[in-house]
Structure formats: C-alpha cells, structure tokens
Amino acid sequence: MNVASMNDPQQAARGGLAVLSLQFEVVHDRPNWPVVRVLADGRDPFAAVAPGWRGFDPAEMLGSRSPLLPADQGRRVAVYCCSCGIPECGVIAPVIIPSPDGRRVSWVDFRDYTGIFVGPNRRTDCDDEGRPWGLLDLHFDREQYVAEIERASADESWETDRRRTARLLHERLEPLKLVLPPDLVLAWTEPAWNEDGVALMFQRLIRAPRLEVHQQMLRLTSMLDDPDQAAQDMAQQLLSTSPNDWTDLFGCHSA
C-alpha cells in the first residue's frame, strides 16, 4: 500500500518554501503496521543520509494531536527512526517551529539520539544533546503544511480490518481500567503477530530501585469478520469470565 498525498509531487517550492507530502508505506510486507513517509517537494529529504530509515505508525504521527502540528514554542519531534523500526536505536528529530508571523513552519536542527526517543513525541528525561545530522533546514507554508497533515489524518485507508478491530477493542476495554490479577493493567492492544486475533498486553512497571517490567499477554479471537462486531465479541468473551481465569483461558506467554 502506498497512498500518495493529493499534492502534486512535482510541484516546485515557491519563495524558498517546500511542499509537504505525507504517504502511507508498508515496510517488510507488514500491512497491519504501515509507516508515514515524509516527502518535501516529492522527494525523501532523508534518503541520502539515512537510507532505509522509516517513519512512524500513522496512529502516532497523525490525528488532531499530531506531533507534526506546530506548537507555539516549537518542539523536537522524531519524524523517522532506524531501519530496524526501533526508535531507541536512532532517530531523525528536528525542532518543528512556526515563524513569528505565523506564515511558515520550519524543521531545523536535525539531530540523532540513541536510547532517548520511544515514539515521535515521547522521550526519556536526558540531557543528551544528540548528534547533528547535517541536514538543511526545511521551511513550509503553514497553510499548506497544516492542510496536508489534516488530509492525511482524515485518510483512514491505512487502517486494515485487523488494526481497526484491535483499536475498537481497546476503545471498549480501556475505560474499564481492567486489572489482570494481581496488579497488571491493560497497556495496549494490536493484531497478533503470527496468529489470528488480537493481542492484549497487561503490564506493571516498577521504576525503583531499577526498572522492572512484569507482563502477561492475552490473545482473543472471533469468528466474525466485521471489525466492530468482532471487537464486541472479543470484549464479551473477556468480560464474561473472571479476571482470575484470563491467563488460563486466553494467555499467550509471560515476560
């Protein structure tokens, strides 16, 4: 799947401003986990310095709270990560900042960080200043820039039925603040990697005196094809049984 933006990729930049285009790209034949590819004037601005590096999941990059949207004081955002798909291995992270007159949005001071970013706008507390990439600043017309983010955010073609089922299941369960005995809480849901159904991760983080992660994964399946109906069926299966039995009935493995 490679869904291009509605911008003409051949459109030349005007007045020194680049044209932003966002695409959905499937990497390594994993249609349930596409990434957002960034183009400036129809070209990948990072290909020469970081060949094979990739964008982040659309659910992390787009939407009404997209980290790409300009913030008044500017913010550093990881827009690409290491080709392995793990942002802790390295990122391309510019500062995204609007101009004082509000007419432009600029990406400046591109830096690489190791072990710092865990998502586009999520990072650990650290004084590491990163390593400069040596990339030229990018400047966009704010109206075109914001419109392209809104266009891509409204395009739901990237979300497969399996991803939609997992999202709808999470939306049903997350408000319930479920606890898997004795103290594991629901962290995320996503399509099971190599099996049918949806994987649910329950976990507990202990940060002191050292970081410890206790996890238990469950897997739910349904014979229904419609994502909304399948999500409802899976939620009913889980909620109709005692939490004390969840691991025995639905457990995959402990970590």
KEKE-3310 file (N, C-alpha, C; in steps of 0.2 Angstrom, whole numbers, plus 5000, padded with zeros to 4 digits):
npx = (5004:5003:4999:4998:4999:4988:4994:5003:5017:5027:5027:5035:5045:5040:5046:5056:5050:5046:5035:5025:5022:5013:5014:5007:5016:5020:5031:5042:5032:5022:5007:4998:5005:5009:5019:5022:5028:5038:5039:5047:5044:5041:5051:5061:5068:5078:5084:5097:5106:5102:5098:5085:5080:5064:5047:5035:5022:5005:4995:5003:5008:4999:4982:4971:4980:4992:5010:5017:5010:5012:5019:5017:5029:5038:5044:5054:5054:5053:5054:5058:5064:5077:5081:5078:5066:5065:5065:5073:5086:5090:5086:5078:5077:5070:5068:5052:5045:5035:5035:5038:5028:5018:5016:5024:5031:5044:5057:5071:5088:5091:5093:5101:5097:5101:5093:5084:5072:5056:5045:5037:5035:5038:5049:5063:5069:5083:5099:5106:5112:5112:5117:5122:5114:5117:5109:5100:5089:5071:5058:5041:5026:5014:4999:4998:5005:4999:4986:4990:4993:4981:4974:4980:4977:4964:4963:4959:4963:4974:4972:4970:4957:4961:4969:4959:4950:4957:4959:4946:4943:4951:4946:4934:4938:4948:4943:4937:4947:4954:4961:4973:4974:4989:4991:4992:4990:4980:4989:4991:4983:4984:4985:4988:5004:5009:4998:4980:4968:4968:4980:4982:4991:4995:5002:5014:5024:5039:5049:5059:5070:5076:5072:5059:5049:5034:5024:5010:5003:4988:4977:4964:4951:4939:4925:4919:4918:4916:4924:4919:4909:4917:4926:4917:4912:4924:4927:4916:4919:4930:4925:4915:4920:4929:4942:4952:4953:4958:4971:4973:4963:4965:4979:4995:5010:5021:5032)
npy = (4994:5011:5026:5040:5058:5071:5082:5089:5080:5085:5098:5113:5121:5137:5153:5149:5140:5123:5110:5100:5083:5068:5051:5034:5020:5003:4992:4979:4970:4970:4974:4978:4986:5000:5014:5032:5041:5054:5067:5081:5092:5081:5073:5061:5069:5063:5052:5052:5053:5044:5030:5019:5021:5024:5031:5034:5025:5028:5030:5036:5047:5055:5063:5073:5078:5077:5076:5082:5094:5112:5119:5133:5137:5129:5112:5097:5084:5067:5061:5051:5035:5022:5010:4997:4999:5002:5016:5019:5015:5025:5041:5053:5069:5084:5101:5107:5121:5136:5151:5168:5177:5168:5162:5153:5136:5128:5115:5112:5111:5096:5081:5066:5054:5041:5029:5037:5043:5035:5036:5047:5059:5056:5054:5050:5057:5066:5073:5072:5079:5075:5070:5080:5079:5086:5090:5101:5115:5114:5123:5127:5132:5138:5136:5126:5116:5112:5109:5098:5088:5087:5082:5069:5064:5062:5052:5036:5025:5017:5009:4993:4980:4971:4980:4989:4982:4979:4992:4996:4986:4990:5003:4999:4992:5000:5011:5004:5001:4989:4976:4963:4950:4949:4963:4969:4980:4985:4988:4990:4986:4976:4969:4951:4945:4933:4925:4922:4935:4946:4954:4957:4967:4966:4974:4979:4992:4994:5006:5009:5001:4999:4998:4988:4977:4969:4957:4951:4943:4942:4933:4936:4930:4930:4924:4932:4944:4957:4972:4980:4971:4960:4965:4968:4955:4949:4957:4954:4940:4941:4949:4942:4932:4928:4938:4931:4920:4923:4922:4908:4905:4913:4916:4920:4921:4923:4937)
npz = (5000:4996:4998:4990:4993:4990:4985:4971:4967:4960:4961:4962:4974:4981:4983:4991:5000:5004:4998:5008:5008:5013:5015:5015:5019:5017:5025:5024:5021:5030:5032:5042:5050:5044:5039:5041:5028:5024:5012:5004:4992:4984:4986:4996:5010:5018:5013:5008:5018:5028:5022:5020:5032:5042:5043:5057:5064:5058:5068:5078:5072:5066:5066:5077:5087:5082:5082:5073:5070:5072:5087:5098:5105:5098:5096:5098:5088:5083:5067:5059:5061:5065:5053:5058:5064:5078:5088:5099:5094:5086:5078:5067:5071:5071:5076:5076:5072:5072:5062:5068:5062:5059:5047:5041:5044:5051:5050:5059:5064:5064:5073:5079:5091:5103:5112:5118:5112:5112:5104:5092:5099:5112:5124:5135:5150:5149:5147:5135:5120:5108:5091:5077:5061:5050:5040:5029:5034:5033:5026:5027:5019:5030:5029:5019:5024:5036:5031:5024:5034:5040:5029:5028:5040:5040:5031:5031:5025:5028:5039:5042:5042:5053:5061:5064:5071:5083:5088:5090:5100:5110:5113:5119:5130:5137:5145:5156:5165:5167:5177:5177:5188:5199:5198:5186:5172:5158:5144:5130:5114:5099:5083:5083:5081:5073:5073:5072:5077:5091:5101:5118:5129:5146:5159:5172:5178:5187:5193:5203:5214:5202:5185:5181:5172:5172:5163:5155:5141:5133:5121:5110:5100:5086:5077:5069:5055:5053:5059:5070:5075:5078:5088:5098:5101:5106:5117:5125:5127:5135:5146:5151:5159:5174:5180:5186:5179:5166:5161:5161:5151:5140:5139:5132:5134:5147:5151)
capx = (5000:5007:4994:5001:4995:4984:4998:5007:5024:5032:5026:5041:5044:5039:5049:5061:5046:5045:5029:5025:5018:5014:5012:5007:5020:5021:5038:5043:5026:5018:5001:4995:5009:5012:5023:5021:5034:5038:5042:5047:5044:5041:5057:5063:5074:5082:5086:5104:5110:5099:5095:5082:5076:5057:5043:5032:5015:5000:4992:5007:5010:4993:4976:4970:4985:4998:5016:5019:5007:5017:5017:5019:5036:5042:5046:5058:5049:5056:5050:5060:5068:5081:5078:5075:5060:5066:5067:5079:5092:5092:5080:5079:5072:5071:5064:5047:5043:5032:5038:5035:5022:5013:5015:5028:5033:5051:5060:5078:5092:5090:5098:5100:5098:5101:5091:5081:5065:5052:5040:5038:5035:5039:5057:5065:5072:5090:5102:5110:5111:5111:5122:5119:5113:5120:5103:5097:5083:5066:5053:5035:5020:5010:4993:4999:5008:4993:4981:4992:4993:4974:4971:4982:4974:4957:4963:4959:4964:4980:4970:4967:4952:4964:4970:4953:4947:4961:4958:4939:4943:4955:4942:4929:4941:4952:4939:4936:4953:4955:4967:4974:4977:4986:4992:4994:4984:4980:4994:4990:4981:4986:4984:4993:5009:5009:4992:4974:4965:4971:4985:4982:4996:4994:5009:5016:5031:5042:5054:5064:5077:5078:5067:5057:5043:5031:5019:5006:5000:4982:4975:4957:4949:4932:4923:4915:4923:4916:4928:4915:4906:4922:4928:4912:4913:4930:4926:4911:4922:4934:4922:4910:4924:4933:4949:4957:4954:4960:4978:4972:4959:4967:4986:5000:5016:5024:5038)
capy = (5000:5017:5031:5047:5064:5075:5087:5087:5078:5088:5105:5116:5125:5144:5158:5145:5135:5116:5107:5094:5077:5063:5045:5028:5015:4996:4990:4972:4966:4970:4978:4980:4991:5004:5020:5038:5043:5061:5070:5088:5093:5075:5069:5060:5073:5060:5046:5052:5052:5038:5026:5013:5023:5024:5035:5031:5022:5033:5032:5040:5053:5059:5065:5080:5079:5075:5079:5086:5101:5117:5122:5140:5137:5124:5106:5092:5078:5062:5060:5045:5031:5017:5005:4991:5001:5004:5022:5019:5014:5031:5045:5060:5073:5091:5105:5109:5128:5141:5158:5173:5179:5163:5161:5147:5131:5126:5110:5115:5107:5089:5078:5059:5052:5034:5027:5043:5043:5029:5037:5053:5064:5053:5053:5049:5063:5065:5079:5071:5084:5071:5071:5083:5075:5090:5091:5108:5116:5114:5128:5126:5137:5135:5134:5120:5111:5110:5106:5091:5084:5086:5077:5063:5062:5060:5046:5030:5019:5013:5005:4987:4977:4969:4985:4993:4978:4980:4999:4996:4983:4994:5008:4997:4990:5005:5015:5000:5001:4982:4973:4956:4949:4953:4970:4971:4984:4985:4993:4991:4980:4976:4962:4946:4945:4927:4921:4926:4938:4952:4953:4962:4966:4968:4975:4984:4995:4996:5011:5010:5005:4999:4997:4981:4976:4962:4957:4945:4944:4938:4934:4935:4929:4930:4921:4937:4947:4965:4974:4982:4966:4956:4969:4967:4948:4948:4961:4950:4934:4943:4952:4937:4927:4931:4940:4926:4914:4926:4919:4901:4904:4917:4918:4918:4919:4929:4940)
capz = (5000:4995:4996:4989:4995:4984:4982:4965:4970:4955:4962:4964:4980:4980:4988:4996:5004:5002:4999:5012:5006:5018:5012:5019:5016:5020:5026:5025:5020:5036:5031:5048:5053:5039:5042:5037:5024:5023:5006:5003:4985:4981:4987:5003:5012:5022:5010:5006:5025:5032:5018:5023:5039:5041:5048:5062:5063:5057:5074:5082:5069:5063:5071:5080:5092:5078:5084:5067:5070:5075:5093:5098:5107:5095:5100:5095:5086:5079:5061:5056:5065:5062:5048:5062:5067:5085:5089:5103:5090:5082:5075:5064:5076:5070:5080:5072:5075:5067:5061:5072:5059:5059:5040:5040:5048:5049:5053:5060:5069:5064:5077:5080:5098:5104:5118:5120:5110:5112:5100:5089:5104:5118:5126:5142:5153:5147:5144:5129:5115:5101:5086:5071:5055:5044:5035:5028:5036:5028:5028:5023:5020:5036:5027:5015:5029:5041:5027:5022:5040:5041:5024:5029:5046:5038:5026:5035:5021:5030:5044:5040:5047:5059:5065:5066:5077:5089:5090:5093:5106:5115:5115:5123:5137:5141:5150:5161:5169:5169:5181:5177:5195:5205:5198:5179:5169:5151:5141:5123:5110:5092:5079:5085:5076:5069:5074:5071:5083:5094:5107:5123:5134:5153:5162:5178:5178:5193:5191:5208:5213:5195:5180:5180:5168:5173:5158:5153:5135:5131:5114:5109:5093:5084:5070:5065:5050:5054:5064:5076:5078:5081:5094:5103:5103:5110:5123:5128:5129:5141:5152:5154:5163:5179:5178:5188:5174:5160:5159:5159:5145:5134:5140:5127:5137:5152:5150)
cpx = (5004:5002:4997:4996:4992:4988:5002:5014:5029:5031:5032:5040:5044:5042:5053:5057:5045:5038:5029:5020:5019:5011:5012:5011:5021:5028:5038:5037:5022:5012:4998:4999:5013:5015:5021:5028:5033:5042:5041:5048:5044:5047:5058:5069:5079:5086:5094:5108:5108:5095:5092:5078:5069:5054:5040:5025:5010:4997:4996:5008:5005:4987:4976:4976:4992:5004:5019:5016:5012:5014:5020:5027:5041:5043:5050:5054:5054:5052:5052:5064:5073:5078:5076:5068:5059:5069:5073:5086:5094:5086:5083:5074:5074:5067:5059:5044:5040:5036:5035:5028:5017:5012:5019:5029:5040:5053:5068:5081:5091:5095:5096:5101:5097:5098:5087:5073:5062:5046:5041:5039:5036:5047:5058:5069:5080:5093:5106:5108:5111:5117:5119:5119:5117:5115:5101:5090:5077:5061:5047:5030:5015:5003:4993:5001:5003:4988:4983:4992:4985:4971:4974:4979:4967:4957:4964:4961:4970:4978:4966:4961:4955:4966:4964:4950:4951:4960:4951:4939:4946:4950:4936:4932:4945:4949:4937:4941:4954:4961:4967:4977:4984:4987:4994:4988:4985:4984:4993:4986:4983:4985:4990:4998:5009:5003:4986:4972:4969:4974:4983:4987:4994:5001:5009:5023:5033:5048:5060:5064:5079:5072:5065:5050:5040:5025:5016:5002:4994:4981:4968:4955:4941:4931:4920:4920:4922:4920:4925:4912:4911:4925:4923:4912:4919:4930:4921:4914:4926:4930:4917:4914:4928:4940:4954:4958:4957:4966:4977:4968:4962:4975:4990:5006:5017:5030:5041)
cpy = (5006:5022:5038:5053:5067:5080:5084:5086:5082:5096:5108:5121:5133:5148:5154:5141:5129:5115:5100:5089:5071:5056:5039:5023:5008:4994:4983:4968:4965:4975:4981:4985:4996:5010:5026:5040:5051:5063:5078:5089:5086:5071:5067:5064:5069:5054:5046:5051:5046:5033:5020:5015:5024:5029:5031:5029:5028:5035:5036:5047:5058:5060:5072:5082:5077:5079:5084:5093:5106:5119:5129:5141:5133:5118:5101:5086:5073:5060:5054:5041:5026:5012:4999:4993:5002:5011:5023:5018:5020:5034:5051:5064:5080:5095:5108:5116:5133:5148:5163:5176:5174:5160:5154:5142:5128:5120:5112:5110:5100:5085:5070:5058:5044:5033:5033:5043:5036:5030:5044:5059:5062:5051:5053:5055:5062:5072:5078:5076:5081:5073:5074:5079:5079:5091:5099:5109:5116:5119:5127:5131:5134:5132:5127:5114:5108:5106:5099:5086:5082:5081:5070:5060:5059:5054:5040:5024:5014:5008:4999:4985:4975:4975:4989:4988:4979:4987:4999:4992:4987:5000:5006:4995:4995:5009:5011:4999:4994:4980:4966:4954:4946:4960:4972:4974:4984:4990:4995:4985:4981:4969:4957:4946:4939:4923:4926:4930:4944:4951:4959:4961:4970:4969:4980:4986:4997:5000:5011:5004:5004:4997:4990:4981:4969:4962:4950:4947:4939:4938:4932:4934:4929:4927:4926:4941:4955:4967:4976:4976:4961:4959:4968:4960:4947:4951:4957:4944:4936:4945:4947:4932:4931:4932:4935:4920:4917:4923:4912:4900:4908:4919:4916:4916:4925:4931:4944)
cpz = (5000:4993:4996:4992:4989:4982:4976:4967:4965:4956:4965:4970:4978:4985:4993:5001:5000:5002:5002:5009:5011:5014:5017:5016:5020:5020:5028:5025:5026:5036:5037:5052:5048:5043:5038:5034:5023:5016:5006:4996:4981:4982:4995:5005:5016:5019:5009:5013:5029:5027:5022:5030:5037:5045:5053:5060:5063:5064:5079:5079:5067:5068:5073:5084:5088:5081:5079:5067:5074:5082:5094:5100:5103:5099:5095:5094:5082:5073:5058:5061:5062:5058:5052:5065:5074:5086:5094:5100:5087:5079:5071:5067:5075:5075:5075:5075:5070:5067:5066:5069:5058:5052:5038:5045:5046:5053:5053:5065:5070:5068:5078:5088:5098:5111:5122:5118:5110:5107:5097:5094:5111:5119:5133:5144:5152:5145:5138:5123:5108:5097:5080:5065:5049:5039:5035:5031:5031:5031:5023:5024:5025:5034:5023:5020:5033:5037:5025:5028:5041:5036:5026:5035:5045:5033:5031:5031:5024:5036:5042:5045:5053:5064:5068:5072:5083:5092:5094:5100:5112:5118:5119:5130:5141:5146:5156:5166:5172:5172:5180:5184:5194:5203:5191:5176:5162:5148:5134:5120:5103:5089:5082:5079:5071:5069:5072:5078:5085:5100:5112:5128:5141:5156:5168:5177:5185:5191:5196:5212:5206:5191:5180:5177:5169:5168:5157:5146:5135:5124:5113:5102:5092:5078:5066:5061:5051:5060:5071:5079:5082:5088:5100:5106:5107:5117:5128:5131:5135:5147:5155:5158:5168:5177:5181:5183:5167:5157:5157:5152:5139:5134:5134:5130:5142:5150:5156)
residu = (MET:ASN:VAL:ALA:SER:MET:ASN:ASP:PRO:GLN:GLN:ALA:ALA:ARG:GLY:GLY:LEU:ALA:VAL:LEU:SER:LEU:GLN:PHE:GLU:VAL:VAL:HIS:ASP:ARG:PRO:ASN:TRP:PRO:VAL:VAL:ARG:VAL:LEU:ALA:ASP:GLY:ARG:ASP:PRO:PHE:ALA:ALA:VAL:ALA:PRO:GLY:TRP:ARG:GLY:PHE:ASP:PRO:ALA:GLU:MET:LEU:GLY:SER:ARG:SER:PRO:LEU:LEU:PRO:ALA:ASP:GLN:GLY:ARG:ARG:VAL:ALA:VAL:TYR:CYS:CYS:SER:CYS:GLY:ILE:PRO:GLU:CYS:GLY:VAL:ILE:ALA:PRO:VAL:ILE:ILE:PRO:SER:PRO:ASP:GLY:ARG:ARG:VAL:SER:TRP:VAL:ASP:PHE:ARG:ASP:TYR:THR:GLY:ILE:PHE:VAL:GLY:PRO:ASN:ARG:ARG:THR:ASP:CYS:ASP:ASP:GLU:GLY:ARG:PRO:TRP:GLY:LEU:LEU:ASP:LEU:HIS:PHE:ASP:ARG:GLU:GLN:TYR:VAL:ALA:GLU:ILE:GLU:ARG:ALA:SER:ALA:ASP:GLU:SER:TRP:GLU:THR:ASP:ARG:ARG:ARG:THR:ALA:ARG:LEU:LEU:HIS:GLU:ARG:LEU:GLU:PRO:LEU:LYS:LEU:VAL:LEU:PRO:PRO:ASP:LEU:VAL:LEU:ALA:TRP:THR:GLU:PRO:ALA:TRP:ASN:GLU:ASP:GLY:VAL:ALA:LEU:MET:PHE:GLN:ARG:LEU:ILE:ARG:ALA:PRO:ARG:LEU:GLU:VAL:HIS:GLN:GLN:MET:LEU:ARG:LEU:THR:SER:MET:LEU:ASP:ASP:PRO:ASP:GLN:ALA:ALA:GLN:ASP:MET:ALA:GLN:GLN:LEU:LEU:SER:THR:SER:PRO:ASN:ASP:TRP:THR:ASP:LEU:PHE:GLY:CYS:HIS:SER:ALA)
# end
